[in-house]
Amino acid sequence: MALVTAERELGRRLQLVQGIHWLYGAQGDAYAALLRGYGSDPSPAYERARAAGPLWRSKLGVRVCTGYAPARRLLAARTADGPAAQPQSALAWDQGLPDAGELPGADRVREPAARAAERALAGLRGEVDLVASVAARVPVEVLADVHGLTGADRVRLAEACAGAAGALDAALAPPAYDDAVRLLDAVGALRDLLGDEAARAAVVGVRAARELIAGVLHALLGDPEAAAAAVREDPALLVTETLRHDPPVKLHTFSLAEDVEAAGERVAAGEQVAVLVAAANRDPEAFTTPDRFVPDRYAAAGVPEPLVPAPHGVAVEAFARGQAEAVVAAVAEVGGLAAAGGLPTAAGGAVRVRRSPVTWGLERVPARVAG
């Protein structure tokens, strides 16, 4: 009986949150519109949110931040005294998990990532999907190596990571009931495999690394001249610009641990804040030609670093960056990679996951690999 009651409560909650998002989104609230889902390009929604100001209040009761400078201020305050309480979630997949342990840094993951990327690229020929073949595969293999998993446990880890891939988005955009149950089961499997303290970091870190790798591959295909120049000069520039232009975490919600002055306003401790990272990282007051992918912009003095938040208290940048840089090096070594059909990826069939306001994740990046 208790299980049936819990299932009914979960279903009701998912429907209620989704209904609220649709209602306020239809009434013109730009933040609610982002949460309820969008088509293949969320840029217009980000522009509407930015037009409302650098810091404004949504009908959902959340302070929405779109400007780079106030976002940086708010994110710094959020971590000043340790993790603050997360706002109420649509699907609290990490309920009961302890504070996240640290993910391994870039130096520790580069070598296993290089091996995983080499294996992933070695068998690719003809028309392939770089998300399934590379971006989704490398972070799982790195995590397995870090935790010393072998045999059947590596297979279980891959299945659990795939099942939990939608967790970051599901916290804000309610999934279908069956999807929610599968996600919670996958998180449970990760707890069994890695332990409670590592499970949260695994869910967040694997998805962030997957999205950064996918974003880098997307950039390599979509703007090959700029990407190739960056690879020749410094592959890290390509990854840094991807963190800005196509961040793996595009929306970050949290509660403030202290009062903060931002954009000329006082935001009180305990208030819920949503930083639209994807909008702030393209703030024209912080970046020239913000919509262009320009890896060498960081060669100039004074260019600010991209905002990279820590979703669910997990610092993801070093873990994701180390793997993305290793993949770039592996791709440069292999060569012969082109967009499917010989067209820029934007025209060649890249697909993003719908109803994924946190990651706006790349679901498929078609490419052609010379045999």
C-alpha positions as CSV (number, residue, x, y, z in Angstrom):
1,M,0.0,0.0,0.0
2,A,2.8,2.4,0.9
3,L,4.5,1.8,-2.5
4,V,1.2,2.4,-4.4
5,T,0.7,5.6,-2.5
6,A,4.2,6.8,-3.3
7,E,3.8,6.0,-6.9
8,R,0.5,7.9,-7.1
9,E,2.1,10.9,-5.3
10,L,5.0,10.9,-7.8
11,G,2.6,10.8,-10.8
12,R,0.5,13.6,-9.3
13,R,3.6,15.8,-8.6
14,L,5.0,15.3,-12.1
15,Q,1.6,16.3,-13.7
16,L,1.2,19.3,-11.4
17,V,4.6,20.8,-12.0
18,Q,4.3,20.3,-15.8
19,G,0.9,21.9,-15.7
20,I,2.2,25.0,-13.9
21,H,5.0,25.4,-16.4
22,W,2.7,25.2,-19.3
23,L,0.2,27.7,-17.7
24,Y,2.8,30.4,-16.9
25,G,4.7,29.8,-20.1
26,A,1.5,30.4,-22.1
27,Q,1.1,33.6,-20.1
28,G,4.4,34.9,-21.3
29,D,6.8,33.9,-18.5
30,A,10.1,33.3,-20.3
31,Y,11.5,31.1,-17.6
32,A,8.4,28.9,-17.4
33,A,8.5,28.6,-21.2
34,L,12.1,27.3,-21.0
35,L,11.1,24.7,-18.5
36,R,8.1,23.5,-20.4
37,G,10.1,22.6,-23.4
38,Y,11.1,24.1,-26.7
39,G,12.0,23.2,-30.3
40,S,15.3,22.6,-31.9
41,D,16.7,26.1,-31.0
42,P,16.1,27.7,-27.5
43,S,17.9,30.9,-28.5
44,P,14.7,32.9,-29.0
45,A,13.6,31.9,-25.4
46,Y,17.0,33.0,-24.1
47,E,16.6,36.3,-25.9
48,R,13.1,36.8,-24.4
49,A,14.6,36.1,-21.0
50,R,17.4,38.5,-21.5
51,A,15.0,41.2,-22.7
52,A,13.3,41.0,-19.3
53,G,16.5,42.2,-17.7
54,P,19.7,40.9,-16.2
55,L,17.8,39.8,-13.0
56,W,14.1,39.5,-12.8
57,R,11.4,37.5,-10.9
58,S,9.5,34.7,-12.7
59,K,5.9,33.9,-11.9
60,L,7.3,30.7,-10.5
61,G,8.8,32.7,-7.6
62,V,12.4,32.3,-8.9
63,R,14.8,35.1,-9.5
64,V,16.1,34.6,-13.0
65,C,19.5,35.9,-14.0
66,T,20.6,36.3,-17.6
67,G,23.6,38.8,-17.3
68,Y,27.1,37.6,-17.0
69,A,28.3,39.9,-14.2
70,P,25.4,39.3,-11.9
71,A,25.4,35.6,-12.7
72,R,29.1,35.4,-11.7
73,R,28.3,37.2,-8.5
74,L,25.4,35.0,-7.6
75,L,27.3,31.8,-8.4
76,A,30.2,32.9,-6.2
77,A,27.9,33.6,-3.3
78,R,26.1,30.3,-3.7
79,T,29.4,28.4,-3.0
80,A,30.9,30.9,-0.5
81,D,29.8,28.9,2.6
82,G,29.4,25.4,1.1
83,P,26.4,24.0,-0.8
84,A,23.1,25.7,-0.2
85,A,19.8,23.9,-0.2
86,Q,18.5,23.0,-3.6
87,P,15.1,24.5,-4.5
88,Q,12.2,22.1,-4.6
89,S,12.6,19.7,-7.5
90,A,10.1,18.2,-10.0
91,L,11.9,14.9,-9.5
92,A,14.1,14.7,-6.5
93,W,16.3,11.9,-7.8
94,D,19.1,12.6,-5.3
95,Q,16.9,12.7,-2.2
96,G,18.6,10.8,0.6
97,L,22.1,10.9,-1.0
98,P,24.9,12.5,1.0
99,D,26.8,15.6,-0.2
100,A,28.7,14.7,-3.3
101,G,32.2,13.5,-3.2
102,E,34.7,15.2,-5.5
103,L,35.1,14.0,-9.1
104,P,38.6,13.2,-10.2
105,G,40.4,16.2,-11.8
106,A,41.6,16.7,-15.4
107,D,45.1,15.2,-14.9
108,R,43.6,12.0,-13.5
109,V,41.1,11.5,-16.3
110,R,43.1,12.4,-19.4
111,E,44.9,9.1,-19.8
112,P,41.8,6.8,-19.4
113,A,39.9,9.2,-21.6
114,A,42.6,9.1,-24.3
115,R,42.4,5.3,-24.2
116,A,38.6,5.3,-24.3
117,A,38.5,7.8,-27.2
118,E,41.1,5.8,-29.1
119,R,38.9,2.6,-28.7
120,A,35.8,4.5,-29.6
121,L,37.2,6.0,-32.8
122,A,39.1,2.9,-33.9
123,G,36.1,1.1,-35.2
124,L,34.2,4.0,-36.8
125,R,33.6,3.9,-40.5
126,G,31.1,5.5,-42.8
127,E,28.0,7.3,-41.3
128,V,28.1,7.3,-37.5
129,D,26.5,9.1,-34.6
130,L,29.3,10.8,-32.5
131,V,27.1,11.1,-29.4
132,A,26.4,7.3,-29.1
133,S,29.8,6.3,-30.4
134,V,32.0,8.7,-28.5
135,A,30.5,11.3,-26.2
136,A,28.2,8.9,-24.3
137,R,30.8,6.2,-24.2
138,V,34.0,7.9,-23.0
139,P,32.8,9.3,-19.7
140,V,31.4,5.9,-18.6
141,E,34.6,4.1,-19.4
142,V,36.6,6.7,-17.5
143,L,34.3,6.4,-14.5
144,A,34.7,2.6,-14.6
145,D,38.5,2.9,-14.7
146,V,38.5,5.4,-11.8
147,H,36.4,3.0,-9.7
148,G,38.3,-0.1,-10.8
149,L,35.2,-1.8,-12.3
150,T,35.6,-4.9,-14.5
151,G,33.6,-7.4,-16.3
152,A,29.8,-7.4,-15.7
153,D,30.1,-4.4,-13.4
154,R,31.3,-2.2,-16.3
155,V,28.2,-3.3,-18.2
156,R,26.0,-2.5,-15.3
157,L,27.6,0.9,-14.9
158,A,27.0,1.7,-18.6
159,E,23.4,0.7,-18.3
160,A,22.9,2.7,-15.1
161,C,24.5,5.8,-16.5
162,A,22.3,5.6,-19.6
163,G,19.2,5.2,-17.4
164,A,20.2,8.2,-15.3
165,A,21.3,10.5,-18.2
166,G,18.1,12.6,-17.9
167,A,18.5,13.3,-14.2
168,L,19.7,16.9,-14.4
169,D,16.8,17.9,-16.7
170,A,14.2,15.8,-14.8
171,A,14.8,17.8,-11.7
172,L,13.2,20.8,-13.4
173,A,11.3,19.4,-16.4
174,P,9.0,16.5,-15.2
175,P,9.5,13.4,-17.3
176,A,6.8,10.9,-18.1
177,Y,6.0,8.6,-15.1
178,D,7.6,5.5,-16.6
179,D,10.8,7.5,-17.5
180,A,10.9,8.8,-13.9
181,V,10.7,5.3,-12.5
182,R,13.5,4.1,-14.8
183,L,15.6,7.0,-13.8
184,L,15.2,6.4,-10.1
185,D,16.0,2.7,-10.6
186,A,19.2,3.7,-12.5
187,V,20.3,6.0,-9.6
188,G,19.7,3.1,-7.3
189,A,21.9,0.9,-9.4
190,L,24.7,3.5,-9.3
191,R,24.4,3.6,-5.5
192,D,24.8,-0.2,-5.4
193,L,27.8,-0.1,-7.7
194,L,29.7,3.0,-6.5
195,G,28.3,3.7,-3.0
196,D,26.0,6.5,-1.9
197,E,28.8,9.2,-1.7
198,A,29.9,8.6,-5.3
199,A,26.5,8.2,-6.9
200,R,25.5,11.8,-7.1
201,A,28.9,12.8,-8.5
202,A,28.6,10.0,-11.1
203,V,25.2,11.1,-12.3
204,V,26.2,14.7,-12.7
205,G,29.8,14.2,-13.9
206,V,29.0,11.7,-16.6
207,R,26.3,13.8,-18.1
208,A,28.3,17.0,-18.0
209,A,31.3,15.3,-19.6
210,R,29.1,13.7,-22.2
211,E,27.6,17.1,-23.2
212,L,31.0,18.9,-23.3
213,I,32.5,16.2,-25.5
214,A,29.4,16.2,-27.7
215,G,29.6,20.0,-27.9
216,V,33.3,19.9,-28.9
217,L,32.6,17.3,-31.6
218,H,29.6,19.4,-32.8
219,A,31.9,22.4,-33.0
220,L,34.6,20.5,-34.9
221,L,32.0,19.6,-37.6
222,G,30.0,22.8,-37.5
223,D,32.8,25.3,-37.9
224,P,35.7,23.2,-39.1
225,E,38.0,26.0,-40.1
226,A,37.9,27.8,-36.7
227,A,38.0,24.4,-34.8
228,A,40.9,23.1,-36.9
229,A,42.9,26.4,-36.2
230,A,42.2,26.0,-32.4
231,V,43.3,22.4,-32.5
232,R,46.6,23.4,-34.1
233,E,47.2,26.3,-31.7
234,D,45.9,25.0,-28.4
235,P,43.1,22.4,-28.1
236,A,42.2,23.8,-24.7
237,L,40.9,26.9,-26.4
238,L,38.4,24.8,-28.4
239,V,37.1,23.3,-25.1
240,T,37.0,26.7,-23.4
241,E,35.0,28.3,-26.2
242,T,32.6,25.3,-26.2
243,L,32.1,25.8,-22.4
244,R,30.9,29.3,-23.3
245,H,29.1,28.8,-26.6
246,D,27.4,25.5,-25.9
247,P,27.8,24.9,-22.1
248,P,27.1,21.4,-20.8
249,V,25.0,22.9,-18.0
250,K,22.8,25.7,-19.5
251,L,20.5,26.4,-16.5
252,H,21.5,26.2,-12.8
253,T,19.1,26.6,-9.9
254,F,19.9,27.0,-6.3
255,S,19.0,28.8,-3.1
256,L,21.3,31.6,-1.8
257,A,23.2,31.0,1.4
258,E,23.6,34.7,2.1
259,D,22.2,38.1,1.0
260,V,23.8,39.2,-2.3
261,E,23.8,42.5,-4.3
262,A,23.6,41.8,-8.0
263,A,22.4,43.9,-10.9
264,G,21.6,46.7,-8.5
265,E,19.2,44.6,-6.5
266,R,19.4,42.8,-3.2
267,V,18.7,39.1,-3.4
268,A,18.0,37.7,0.1
269,A,19.4,34.5,1.6
270,G,17.1,31.6,1.0
271,E,15.7,33.0,-2.3
272,Q,15.6,30.6,-5.2
273,V,17.7,31.7,-8.1
274,A,17.9,30.4,-11.7
275,V,21.1,31.4,-13.6
276,L,20.5,31.0,-17.3
277,V,24.1,30.0,-18.0
278,A,23.6,29.7,-21.8
279,A,22.3,33.3,-21.9
280,A,24.9,34.8,-19.5
281,N,27.7,33.2,-21.4
282,R,26.5,35.0,-24.5
283,D,26.0,38.4,-22.8
284,P,27.1,41.0,-25.3
285,E,28.3,43.2,-22.4
286,A,30.8,40.5,-21.5
287,F,31.7,39.0,-24.9
288,T,32.1,40.5,-28.4
289,T,30.2,38.7,-31.2
290,P,28.8,36.4,-28.5
291,D,26.9,34.2,-30.9
292,R,30.0,33.3,-33.0
293,F,32.2,30.4,-32.1
294,V,35.6,32.0,-31.8
295,P,38.2,29.9,-29.9
296,D,41.0,32.4,-30.2
297,R,39.0,35.1,-28.4
298,Y,40.8,33.9,-25.2
299,A,44.2,35.0,-26.7
300,A,43.2,38.6,-25.9
301,A,43.7,40.0,-22.4
302,G,40.7,40.6,-20.2
303,V,38.3,38.1,-21.8
304,P,36.2,36.6,-19.0
305,E,36.1,32.9,-18.4
306,P,32.9,31.0,-19.2
307,L,30.5,30.3,-16.4
308,V,30.5,26.7,-15.3
309,P,28.2,26.0,-12.4
310,A,28.3,23.0,-10.0
311,P,24.9,21.3,-10.4
312,H,23.7,19.5,-7.3
313,G,26.9,20.6,-5.6
314,V,29.2,18.7,-8.0
315,A,32.1,20.6,-9.5
316,V,32.2,19.2,-13.0
317,E,34.6,21.5,-15.0
318,A,37.9,19.7,-14.5
319,F,36.4,16.2,-14.9
320,A,34.6,17.2,-18.1
321,R,37.4,19.3,-19.5
322,G,40.1,16.7,-19.1
323,Q,38.0,14.2,-21.1
324,A,37.0,16.7,-23.8
325,E,40.7,17.7,-24.4
326,A,41.7,14.0,-24.7
327,V,38.9,13.4,-27.2
328,V,40.1,16.4,-29.3
329,A,43.6,15.1,-29.3
330,A,42.4,11.6,-30.4
331,V,40.2,13.1,-33.2
332,A,43.1,15.2,-34.4
333,E,45.3,12.1,-34.5
334,V,42.7,10.0,-36.5
335,G,41.6,12.7,-38.9
336,G,39.1,12.0,-41.7
337,L,36.1,13.2,-39.7
338,A,33.4,15.3,-41.5
339,A,29.8,16.3,-41.0
340,A,27.3,13.8,-42.5
341,G,26.6,14.6,-46.1
342,G,29.6,16.9,-46.1
343,L,27.4,19.7,-44.7
344,P,27.8,21.9,-41.6
345,T,26.3,20.0,-38.7
346,A,23.6,22.5,-38.2
347,A,22.3,21.5,-41.6
348,G,23.4,17.9,-41.5
349,G,21.1,16.5,-38.9
350,A,22.4,17.2,-35.3
351,V,19.4,16.7,-32.9
352,R,19.0,18.0,-29.4
353,V,16.9,16.3,-26.6
354,R,13.5,18.0,-26.1
355,R,12.3,19.1,-22.7
356,S,15.9,19.3,-21.4
357,P,16.2,22.8,-20.0
358,V,19.3,22.1,-17.9
359,T,21.5,20.5,-20.6
360,W,19.6,21.1,-23.8
361,G,21.6,18.0,-24.6
362,L,22.8,16.8,-28.0
363,E,21.0,13.5,-28.7
364,R,22.7,12.9,-32.1
365,V,25.6,14.3,-34.0
366,P,25.8,12.6,-37.4
367,A,29.2,12.4,-39.0
368,R,31.1,10.6,-41.8
369,V,34.3,8.9,-41.0
370,A,36.7,8.1,-43.9
371,G,37.5,4.5,-44.2
